[in-house]
Amino acid sequence: MRSSFNICEVAASPGRTGGRLLVSDLVSGDAGVAARSVGARLCASRITPEPTRALVTEMMEGDVMDKLEDMSSVYDFDPITGNIPATKVEITVSCRGIPGKKCGNVILTAEELSNCRDSATMQFCANKLDKKDFFGKSDPFMVFYRSNEDGTFTICHKTEVVKNTLNPVWQPFTIPVRALCNGDYDRTIKVEVYDWDRDGSHDFIGDFTTSYRELARGQSQFNVYEVINAKKKMKKKKYVNSGTVTLLSFSVESEFTFLDYIKGGTQINFTVAIDFTASNGNPSQSTSLHYMNPYQLNAYAMALKAVGEIIQDYDSDKMFPALGFGAKLPPDGRVSHEFPLNGNMENPYCNGIEGILEAYHQSLKTVQLYGPTNFAPIVNHVARYAAAVQDGSQYFVLLIITDGVISDMAQTKEAIVNAAKLPMSIIIVGVGQAEFDAMVELDGDDIRISSRGKLAERDIVQFVPFRDYMDRTGNHVLSMARLAKDVLAEIPDQFISYMKSRGIKPNPAPPPYTPPGHTHHHTQI
């Protein structure tokens, strides 16, 4: 059985400024979180079966050079399965940057996660908090800490700042129960209250402790907490408290995973769209991105095979529509931006990934590469199908493989904004050496894509440049595995975000299949 681990904290030592670098919720195996804190980035893999490999980079005094797999013999960390066979493990990663200068260590402390998948939503207010600002009232916020098995505390949530008040009402927030208490309902939760300062030197108002079990009682006299400043209490005999914090509401609901929906019968509909514009080069020339080398797949075929062979396992009939865009079609030379690779307008479906590859190779012999590079027709094509099935029974994934600069940016952005409301995700793989700045904009990881002043409801686009995955040693198996992992990294979260936004829960998984004539024998105890 695969174990899941929570990276509780990253502690820098020695000679580090800024104290501890706090990172939470790094799960091995099938999930991961990338976090930044005080100049450090903790990276982890996201898709099964690639193992979690944590690597801390961009330290203030240099890069961390040691990978966790290099230390597997010391710590029994299995880089193949992602397992850490212990309930608690500490891994020290040494940093080095400037020659001759000691940069210290980064310590990753891991604790085995419970299998609790609940999320808690809660809201707090405070009353009569201490006044900390000379020219005004306080700007209070709260920081929540989970207690660890070794008695230390790890930050797990920080509220927003409410400006200029001693009686703040914070917005409700949702947090996984694993992050709050690792599924241990009686584990101490510490809450600190601060007055926000612009320069970062926030003033401590006081703290209190609680537990998940106490919070689960909801709004009651048991969930009114005195905020205590220990230093003030020692100095002043008449000190009572530094204010109170009250729980206004508390609710819990189970978090469903991508696989819960798949087991419940949700189908993933995979559509491929291939760029047939002239910028790819003449397919008969070896310099063309569409050149069919008898001994090696071209970039289009490699990307299609790497991604498609994983996605096809989530589709029961393995029949996939495969489209092309940017070519002149026989017999009249009409330019099309959504033509079937198999030439059948009524039935554009291909049998499996091999069927798509065969249709792709046939198309190269019959169509004339032309242009321009328009995405909107393809996006709208798939969106029409997605719009017809919004009950959670189907989800659509469009893979676009392209070589060039997009020609219909405004129309594509509008199409993506409209598609963001539908059960649909878009993967773009860029092949060749062109600049892909527009694709990064469509990806929307940093800035949510918008059209005509309207923001996309959610991020549904993932872009990766194929050239970043070409292995110089010629090990295409490994490089294509990396490509598939990164291309598919955001699909589960995009899928879940749609289902949650529509309040769609997975159907119960059907009972295991029992072949005729076989029965399960239960041993009585």
C-alpha positions in Angstrom: 0.0 0.0 0.0 1.3 3.5 -0.9 1.9 5.8 2.1 1.1 9.5 2.0 3.4 11.9 3.8 3.0 15.5 4.8 6.1 17.7 4.7 5.5 19.5 8.0 8.3 22.0 7.8 11.5 23.1 6.1 14.0 24.4 8.6 17.0 26.3 7.5 20.3 26.0 9.5 22.8 27.3 10.3 23.3 31.0 9.7 20.0 31.4 7.9 18.0 34.6 8.2 14.3 34.4 8.5 14.1 31.3 10.7 12.0 28.4 9.5 10.6 28.0 6.0 7.2 26.5 6.5 5.7 24.2 3.9 2.6 22.1 4.3 0.7 19.3 2.5 3.3 17.6 0.3 1.8 14.2 -0.4 3.8 11.4 -2.0 2.7 9.3 -4.9 -0.4 10.9 -6.4 -0.4 14.5 -5.3 1.9 17.3 -4.5 2.1 21.0 -3.7 4.7 23.5 -4.9 5.3 26.2 -2.3 7.5 29.3 -2.0 8.7 30.7 1.2 11.6 33.0 2.0 13.4 32.4 -1.3 12.9 28.6 -1.3 10.8 26.5 -3.5 9.7 23.0 -2.7 8.8 21.0 -5.8 6.9 17.7 -5.9 5.4 15.5 -8.6 1.7 15.5 -9.2 0.6 12.5 -11.3 0.7 8.8 -10.6 2.9 6.7 -11.0 5.8 9.2 -11.0 7.1 9.3 -7.4 7.4 12.4 -5.3 10.8 13.9 -5.5 11.3 17.0 -3.4 14.0 19.4 -4.4 14.6 22.8 -2.7 15.9 25.4 -5.0 16.6 29.1 -5.2 18.0 29.5 -1.7 19.3 32.9 -0.8 23.0 31.8 -0.9 22.9 29.2 -3.6 21.1 26.3 -5.1 20.4 23.0 -3.3 22.3 20.4 -5.3 21.4 17.2 -3.5 18.3 15.3 -4.7 16.4 13.1 -2.2 16.9 10.0 -4.3 20.7 10.4 -3.7 20.0 9.9 0.0 17.7 6.9 -0.4 20.2 4.4 1.0 20.5 6.4 4.2 16.9 7.2 4.8 15.2 4.1 3.2 13.4 6.6 0.9 12.3 4.7 -2.2 12.5 7.0 -5.2 10.8 4.4 -7.4 7.5 4.1 -5.4 7.7 7.4 -3.4 7.3 5.4 -0.2 8.9 6.4 3.1 8.5 3.4 5.4 8.1 5.1 8.7 5.6 7.3 10.5 8.1 10.1 10.8 11.3 10.8 8.9 13.7 13.7 8.7 15.8 14.4 5.6 18.7 16.8 5.6 19.5 18.4 2.2 22.8 20.4 2.1 23.1 23.7 0.3 26.1 25.0 -1.5 26.5 28.0 -3.7 29.5 30.3 -3.3 32.7 28.3 -3.3 34.3 28.0 0.1 31.3 29.4 1.9 29.1 27.2 4.0 25.4 27.7 3.1 23.9 25.4 5.8 21.2 22.7 5.5 17.6 22.5 4.8 15.8 19.9 6.9 12.6 18.3 5.6 10.5 16.7 8.3 7.8 14.3 7.1 4.9 12.8 9.0 2.6 10.1 7.7 -0.8 11.4 6.7 -4.1 10.0 7.8 -6.5 8.9 5.1 -9.0 11.6 6.3 -10.4 13.3 3.2 -12.8 15.8 5.0 -12.5 19.5 4.6 -13.7 22.0 7.3 -15.2 25.4 6.6 -15.2 27.9 9.5 -15.6 31.5 10.2 -14.4 33.6 13.2 -14.8 37.0 14.6 -13.0 38.8 17.5 -14.1 41.3 20.1 -12.2 44.0 22.0 -8.7 43.1 20.8 -5.8 45.1 22.1 -5.1 48.4 20.3 -1.6 48.2 18.8 -1.4 51.1 16.3 -0.5 54.5 17.7 -2.6 56.5 15.2 -5.4 54.1 14.8 -6.9 50.8 15.8 -5.3 47.4 15.0 -5.3 45.6 11.7 -5.8 42.0 13.0 -5.2 38.7 11.4 -5.0 35.1 12.7 -2.4 32.4 12.1 -3.4 28.7 12.7 -0.8 26.1 13.6 -1.1 22.3 13.6 0.8 20.5 16.3 3.3 17.8 15.2 4.1 14.5 16.8 7.4 15.9 18.2 5.6 18.8 19.9 6.5 21.5 17.4 4.0 23.5 15.5 3.5 24.1 11.7 1.6 26.9 10.1 -1.5 25.6 8.2 -3.6 28.7 7.6 -3.5 32.4 7.8 -6.6 34.6 7.6 -6.9 37.8 5.6 -6.1 41.2 7.4 -9.1 43.2 8.5 -8.1 46.8 8.6 -8.5 49.4 11.4 -10.8 47.5 13.8 -10.7 45.9 17.3 -13.7 43.8 16.4 -12.9 42.0 13.2 -15.1 39.6 11.3 -12.9 37.3 9.1 -14.1 35.7 5.9 -15.0 32.0 6.1 -12.2 29.7 5.0 -11.9 26.0 4.0 -9.0 23.8 5.1 -8.4 20.0 4.7 -8.8 18.3 8.1 -5.5 16.6 7.4 -3.8 20.0 7.2 -5.5 21.2 10.4 -4.8 18.2 12.6 -3.8 15.2 10.4 -7.1 13.6 11.2 -6.4 13.5 15.0 -9.5 15.3 16.4 -7.9 15.8 19.8 -4.6 17.2 18.6 -3.8 20.8 19.7 -4.5 23.6 17.3 -2.7 26.8 18.2 -4.1 30.2 17.0 -2.0 33.4 17.2 -3.6 36.8 16.7 -1.4 39.6 15.2 -1.7 43.3 14.3 -0.5 43.6 10.7 2.3 46.1 10.0 3.3 47.2 6.5 7.0 46.5 7.2 6.3 42.9 8.2 7.1 43.3 11.9 3.6 42.3 12.9 2.7 42.9 16.5 1.7 39.9 18.6 -1.7 40.4 20.3 -2.1 37.0 21.9 -3.0 33.4 21.3 -5.3 30.5 22.3 -5.5 26.8 21.7 -8.3 24.6 20.6 -8.8 21.2 18.8 -10.8 19.9 15.9 -13.2 18.2 18.3 -13.9 21.5 20.1 -14.4 23.4 16.9 -16.8 20.7 15.6 -19.2 21.7 18.3 -20.0 24.7 16.2 -21.1 28.1 17.5 -21.5 27.8 21.3 -20.2 29.0 24.6 -17.4 26.4 24.2 -16.1 28.1 21.2 -15.5 31.6 22.6 -11.7 31.9 23.3 -9.8 34.3 25.4 -6.8 35.7 23.6 -3.9 35.7 26.0 -0.6 37.5 25.8 1.6 35.6 28.3 4.1 38.5 28.7 1.4 40.9 29.6 -0.2 38.4 32.0 3.1 38.1 33.9 3.7 41.9 34.1 0.1 43.0 35.0 -1.7 41.6 38.0 -5.1 42.9 36.8 -4.6 41.5 33.3 -7.7 39.6 32.0 -7.1 39.0 28.3 -6.3 40.8 25.1 -9.7 40.2 23.6 -11.8 37.2 22.6 -12.2 35.2 19.5 -15.6 33.5 18.7 -16.3 30.7 16.2 -19.3 31.9 14.1 -19.8 28.8 12.0 -18.3 25.4 11.3 -19.2 22.7 8.7 -17.5 19.6 7.3 -17.8 17.9 4.0 -15.9 15.1 2.3 -13.4 15.9 -0.4 -13.7 13.7 -3.5 -10.8 12.8 -5.7 -10.5 12.5 -9.4 -10.5 8.7 -9.1 -13.7 8.7 -7.0 -15.5 10.2 -10.1 -13.7 7.8 -12.5 -14.7 4.8 -10.3 -18.2 6.2 -10.2 -18.5 6.1 -14.0 -17.4 9.5 -15.3 -16.0 9.2 -18.8 -13.0 11.2 -20.0 -13.5 12.2 -23.7 -10.2 12.8 -25.4 -10.0 14.9 -28.6 -6.7 15.6 -30.5 -6.1 18.6 -32.7 -2.9 18.8 -34.8 -1.4 21.9 -36.5 -1.2 21.5 -40.3 0.1 25.0 -41.0 2.9 25.7 -43.5 5.2 26.9 -40.8 5.9 23.2 -39.9 7.8 22.8 -43.1 7.3 20.5 -46.1 6.6 17.0 -44.7 8.8 15.5 -47.3 11.8 17.4 -46.0 13.8 16.0 -43.0 13.8 19.5 -41.5 10.0 19.5 -41.2 8.3 18.9 -37.9 5.9 16.7 -39.8 8.7 14.6 -41.4 8.0 10.9 -41.2 11.3 9.3 -40.3 10.9 5.5 -40.8 13.1 4.9 -37.8 11.8 7.5 -35.3 8.5 9.3 -34.4 8.4 13.0 -35.1 7.7 15.5 -32.4 3.9 15.5 -33.1 3.7 11.7 -32.9 5.8 11.5 -29.8 3.7 14.1 -27.9 0.5 12.5 -29.0 1.7 9.0 -28.0 3.1 10.2 -24.6 -0.1 12.0 -23.5 -2.7 9.9 -25.3 -1.5 6.5 -24.0 -2.3 7.7 -20.5 -5.6 9.4 -21.2 -7.0 6.6 -23.2 -7.1 4.4 -20.1 -9.8 6.6 -18.7 -12.1 6.2 -21.8 -14.0 2.9 -22.0 -14.4 2.6 -25.8 -11.0 4.0 -26.8 -12.6 5.8 -29.8 -11.2 9.3 -30.1 -12.1 12.2 -32.5 -8.9 13.4 -34.2 -8.9 16.8 -36.0 -6.5 18.9 -37.9 -6.4 22.7 -38.5 -4.7 25.1 -40.9 -4.6 23.0 -44.1 -6.1 23.1 -47.6 -8.3 20.1 -48.2 -8.8 18.2 -51.4 -10.4 18.4 -53.9 -11.1 22.1 -54.0 -8.2 23.5 -51.8 -10.6 24.8 -49.1 -8.8 26.0 -45.9 -10.2 24.2 -42.8 -9.5 24.7 -39.1 -11.4 21.7 -37.9 -11.2 18.8 -40.4 -11.2 15.1 -39.4 -7.9 13.3 -39.8 -9.6 10.2 -41.1 -11.4 12.2 -43.8 -14.9 11.2 -42.5 -16.9 14.3 -41.4 -19.7 12.1 -40.1 -17.5 9.9 -38.0 -14.1 11.5 -37.1 -13.4 8.8 -34.5 -10.1 6.8 -34.5 -9.5 3.5 -32.8 -7.0 4.2 -30.0 -3.8 6.2 -30.2 -2.5 3.9 -33.0 -5.6 4.7 -35.0 -4.9 8.5 -34.5 -1.3 8.1 -35.6 -2.4 6.2 -38.7 -5.0 8.9 -39.6 -2.4 11.6 -39.0 0.1 10.0 -41.4 -2.6 9.5 -44.0 -3.6 13.2 -43.7 0.0 14.3 -44.4 -0.3 12.6 -47.8 -3.6 14.2 -48.8 -3.8 17.7 -47.4 -1.7 20.8 -48.2 -0.1 22.6 -45.2 -1.3 26.2 -45.2 -2.5 28.5 -42.4 -3.2 30.6 -40.4 -2.8 29.1 -36.9 -6.4 29.4 -35.5 -7.4 27.7 -32.3 -10.9 29.1 -31.7 -12.7 26.8 -34.1 -11.2 23.7 -32.5 -11.9 24.9 -28.9 -15.5 25.8 -29.9 -15.9 22.4 -31.6 -15.2 20.5 -28.4 -17.0 23.1 -26.3 -20.2 22.3 -28.2 -20.1 18.7 -27.1 -19.1 19.6 -23.5 -22.1 22.0 -23.3 -24.5 19.1 -24.1 -23.3 17.0 -21.1 -22.9 19.0 -17.9 -24.2 16.5 -15.3 -20.8 15.1 -14.4 -21.1 11.9 -16.4 -18.5 13.1 -18.9 -15.5 15.4 -19.0 -13.7 16.6 -22.2 -10.0 17.0 -22.7 -8.7 18.7 -25.8 -5.0 18.1 -26.7 -3.7 20.7 -29.2 -0.2 20.1 -30.7 1.1 23.2 -32.5 4.3 24.7 -33.8 3.6 28.4 -34.0 2.4 31.7 -33.0 -1.4 31.8 -32.6 -3.2 34.0 -35.2 -6.7 34.4 -33.6 -5.7 35.3 -30.1 -8.7 37.4 -29.3 -11.2 34.8 -30.6 -9.3 32.0 -28.8 -9.3 33.8 -25.5 -13.1 34.3 -25.8 -13.6 30.7 -26.6 -11.5 29.6 -23.6 -13.4 32.0 -21.3 -16.7 30.5 -22.5 -15.3 26.9 -22.2 -14.2 27.5 -18.6 -17.8 27.1 -17.6 -18.0 23.7 -19.1 -16.7 20.2 -18.2 -13.5 20.7 -20.3 -9.8 21.1 -20.1 -7.3 22.1 -22.8 -3.7 20.9 -23.1 -1.4 22.7 -25.5 2.0 21.1 -26.5 4.2 23.5 -28.4 6.7 21.8 -30.8 9.6 23.4 -32.6 11.7 26.5 -31.8 9.1 29.2 -32.1 8.3 31.7 -29.3 5.4 30.6 -27.3 4.6 33.7 -25.2 1.0 33.7 -26.3 0.6 30.1 -25.1 1.9 31.1 -21.7 -0.7 33.8 -21.5 -3.4 31.2 -22.4 -2.1 28.9 -19.7 -3.3 31.5 -17.1 -1.3 30.1 -14.1 -0.1 33.6 -13.1 -2.8 35.8 -14.5 -6.3 34.4 -15.1 -7.3 34.7 -18.8 -10.0 37.2 -19.7 -11.9 38.3 -22.8 -13.9 41.6 -23.1 -13.4 42.3 -19.5 -14.8 38.9 -18.4 -12.5 36.6 -16.4 -12.5 32.8 -17.0 -14.4 31.0 -14.3 -11.5 28.7 -13.7 -8.1 27.8 -15.2 -8.6 25.1 -17.9 -5.4 25.4 -20.0 -2.1 23.7 -19.5 0.8 24.6 -21.8 4.2 22.8 -22.1 6.9 23.4 -24.7 8.0 20.0 -26.2 11.7 21.1 -26.5 12.0 21.2 -22.7 11.6 17.4 -22.7 14.0 16.3 -25.4 16.6 14.1 -23.9 20.1 14.8 -25.3 21.1 11.2 -24.7 18.2 10.0 -26.8 16.3 8.4 -23.9 12.9 9.2 -25.3 11.1 6.8 -23.0 12.1 8.8 -19.9 11.6 12.2 -21.5 8.2 11.4 -22.8 7.2 10.1 -19.4 8.2 13.4 -17.9 6.2 15.2 -20.7 3.1 13.2 -20.0 3.4 13.8 -16.2 3.7 17.6 -16.6 1.1 17.8 -19.3 -1.5 16.0 -17.2 -0.5 17.6 -13.9 -3.4 20.1 -13.8 -6.2 17.9 -15.2 -7.3 16.3 -11.8 -7.6 19.7 -10.1 -9.3 21.3 -13.1 -11.7 18.3 -13.2 -12.4 18.6 -9.4 -12.9 22.4 -9.6 -15.6 22.0 -12.2 -17.4 19.2 -10.2 -17.2 21.2 -7.0 -18.4 24.4 -8.6 -21.5 22.6 -9.9 -22.1 20.6 -6.7 -21.7 17.3 -8.5 -20.7 14.3 -6.4 -19.4 11.0 -7.7 -21.7 8.1 -8.1 -21.0 5.1 -5.9 -18.4 2.7 -7.4 -20.0 -0.5 -8.7 -19.2 -3.7 -6.8 -16.1 -5.6 -8.0 -16.7 -7.9 -10.9 -17.1 -11.6 -10.1 -16.6 -14.0 -13.0 -19.5 -16.4 -13.6 -19.2 -19.5 -11.4 -17.0 -17.8 -8.9 -18.1 -16.8 -5.4 -16.3 -15.0 -2.6 -15.7 -17.3 0.4 -15.7 -15.6 3.7 -13.8 -17.2 6.6 -15.8 -17.1 9.8 -13.9 -15.9 12.9 
